[in-house]
Amino acid sequence: MKFIGYFKNSLKDFFISSGFLMVIITMISGIYSEEIIRTSLLFQIMLFSLAYVFLKLAFMNKNEMSKKVQLIIFNVCLTLSELMILLWLLFFSPGKAMNIELILIYIFALVIVKVSVYTMMSINGEKEAKLINEKLIKYKNQKY
């Protein structure tokens, strides 16, 4: 699949997720008898939808691409997803968390989680590769 295909799928996912969130917000607004939906809610919906789309793109299976390209796309999409969540925390969190110390803590926590996930994935990948190589050697020895 080419870039246009990924772009079409991600745009479709964005519209589906934002539409789904809009329906939920509209139902909740109807329950609590609010007459209007504030603009901040619309921006929050867009941020959550973008975070979902970038997260889905990060973990999408891209077998036709090389490992290096897959790793780059994974890191870029995951970082963009984290950025959307961080933007929501900065602008729309209930406590208006705008001080610089809290922003640095958020960034530090996101970096720690990203590094730990990448480390776990690489360790698991090395174990899987070793197991596959052992089975392949065993299969070749039994064949001859």
C-alpha positions as CSV (number, residue, x, y, z in Angstrom):
1,M,0.0,0.0,0.0
2,K,1.4,3.4,-0.9
3,F,1.3,6.6,1.1
4,I,-2.0,7.7,-0.5
5,G,-3.6,4.5,0.8
6,Y,-2.4,5.1,4.3
7,F,-3.5,8.7,4.1
8,K,-7.0,7.7,2.9
9,N,-7.3,5.1,5.7
10,S,-6.1,7.5,8.4
11,L,-8.4,10.3,7.1
12,K,-11.3,7.8,7.2
13,D,-10.4,6.8,10.7
14,F,-10.2,10.4,11.8
15,F,-13.7,11.2,10.5
16,I,-15.2,8.0,12.0
17,S,-13.6,8.6,15.4
18,S,-14.5,12.3,15.5
19,G,-18.1,11.5,14.4
20,F,-18.3,8.8,17.1
21,L,-17.1,11.3,19.8
22,M,-19.4,14.0,18.5
23,V,-22.4,11.6,18.9
24,I,-21.4,10.8,22.4
25,I,-20.9,14.5,23.3
26,T,-24.2,15.4,21.8
27,M,-26.0,12.6,23.8
28,I,-24.3,13.7,27.0
29,S,-25.2,17.4,26.3
30,G,-28.8,16.3,25.7
31,I,-28.9,14.4,29.0
32,Y,-27.6,17.4,30.9
33,S,-29.8,19.9,29.0
34,E,-27.0,22.0,27.6
35,E,-28.2,23.9,24.6
36,I,-24.9,24.5,22.9
37,I,-21.7,22.6,22.5
38,R,-18.7,24.8,23.4
39,T,-15.9,25.3,20.9
40,S,-13.4,23.8,23.3
41,L,-15.3,20.5,23.1
42,L,-14.9,20.5,19.3
43,F,-11.2,21.0,19.6
44,Q,-10.9,18.3,22.3
45,I,-12.8,15.9,19.9
46,M,-10.3,16.7,17.1
47,L,-7.3,16.2,19.4
48,F,-8.6,12.9,20.7
49,S,-9.4,11.8,17.2
50,L,-6.0,12.7,15.9
51,A,-4.3,10.9,18.8
52,Y,-6.4,7.8,18.0
53,V,-5.5,8.0,14.3
54,F,-1.7,8.5,14.9
55,L,-1.7,5.7,17.5
56,K,-3.5,3.3,15.0
57,L,-1.0,4.3,12.3
58,A,1.9,3.6,14.6
59,F,0.7,0.0,15.3
60,M,-0.6,-0.7,11.7
61,N,1.0,-3.6,10.0
62,K,3.2,-2.4,7.2
63,N,4.8,-5.6,5.8
64,E,5.7,-4.2,2.4
65,M,8.0,-1.5,3.9
66,S,11.5,-2.1,5.1
67,K,12.2,-2.5,8.8
68,K,14.0,0.9,8.9
69,V,11.0,2.7,7.4
70,Q,8.6,0.8,9.7
71,L,10.6,1.9,12.7
72,I,10.7,5.5,11.6
73,I,6.9,5.6,10.9
74,F,6.3,3.9,14.2
75,N,8.3,6.5,16.1
76,V,6.9,9.5,14.2
77,C,3.3,8.4,14.6
78,L,3.7,7.5,18.2
79,T,5.3,10.8,19.0
80,L,2.5,12.7,17.2
81,S,0.0,10.7,19.2
82,E,1.7,11.6,22.4
83,L,1.9,15.3,21.3
84,M,-1.9,15.4,20.8
85,I,-2.4,14.0,24.3
86,L,0.1,16.5,25.7
87,L,-1.7,19.3,23.9
88,W,-5.0,18.2,25.4
89,L,-3.4,18.2,28.9
90,L,-1.9,21.6,28.3
91,F,-5.0,23.4,27.0
92,F,-8.0,21.5,28.4
93,S,-7.0,19.7,31.6
94,P,-9.4,20.5,34.5
95,G,-6.6,22.2,36.5
96,K,-5.3,24.2,33.5
97,A,-1.8,22.7,33.9
98,M,0.2,25.4,32.2
99,N,3.2,25.6,34.4
100,I,6.6,24.6,32.9
101,E,7.5,22.1,35.6
102,L,4.4,20.0,35.0
103,I,4.9,20.2,31.2
104,L,8.5,18.8,31.7
105,I,7.1,16.0,33.9
106,Y,4.6,15.0,31.2
107,I,7.4,15.0,28.5
108,F,9.7,13.0,30.8
109,A,7.0,10.5,31.5
110,L,6.1,10.1,27.8
111,V,9.8,9.6,26.9
112,I,10.2,7.0,29.7
113,V,7.2,5.0,28.5
114,K,8.3,5.2,24.9
115,V,11.8,4.0,25.7
116,S,10.6,1.2,27.8
117,V,8.1,0.0,25.2
118,Y,10.8,0.1,22.5
119,T,13.1,-1.8,24.7
120,M,10.5,-4.5,25.5
121,M,9.7,-4.8,21.7
122,S,13.3,-5.2,20.8
123,I,14.0,-7.8,23.5
124,N,10.9,-9.7,22.5
125,G,11.9,-9.5,18.8
126,E,15.4,-10.9,19.6
127,K,13.9,-13.8,21.5
128,E,11.5,-14.5,18.6
129,A,14.3,-14.4,16.0
130,K,16.4,-16.7,18.1
131,L,13.6,-19.2,18.5
132,I,12.8,-19.1,14.8
133,N,16.4,-19.7,13.9
134,E,16.7,-22.7,16.2
135,K,13.5,-24.2,14.6
136,L,14.9,-23.5,11.1
137,I,18.2,-25.2,12.0
138,K,16.4,-28.2,13.5
139,Y,14.2,-28.4,10.4
140,K,17.2,-28.3,8.0
141,N,19.0,-31.1,10.0
142,Q,15.9,-33.3,9.9
143,K,15.5,-32.8,6.1
144,Y,19.0,-34.2,5.3
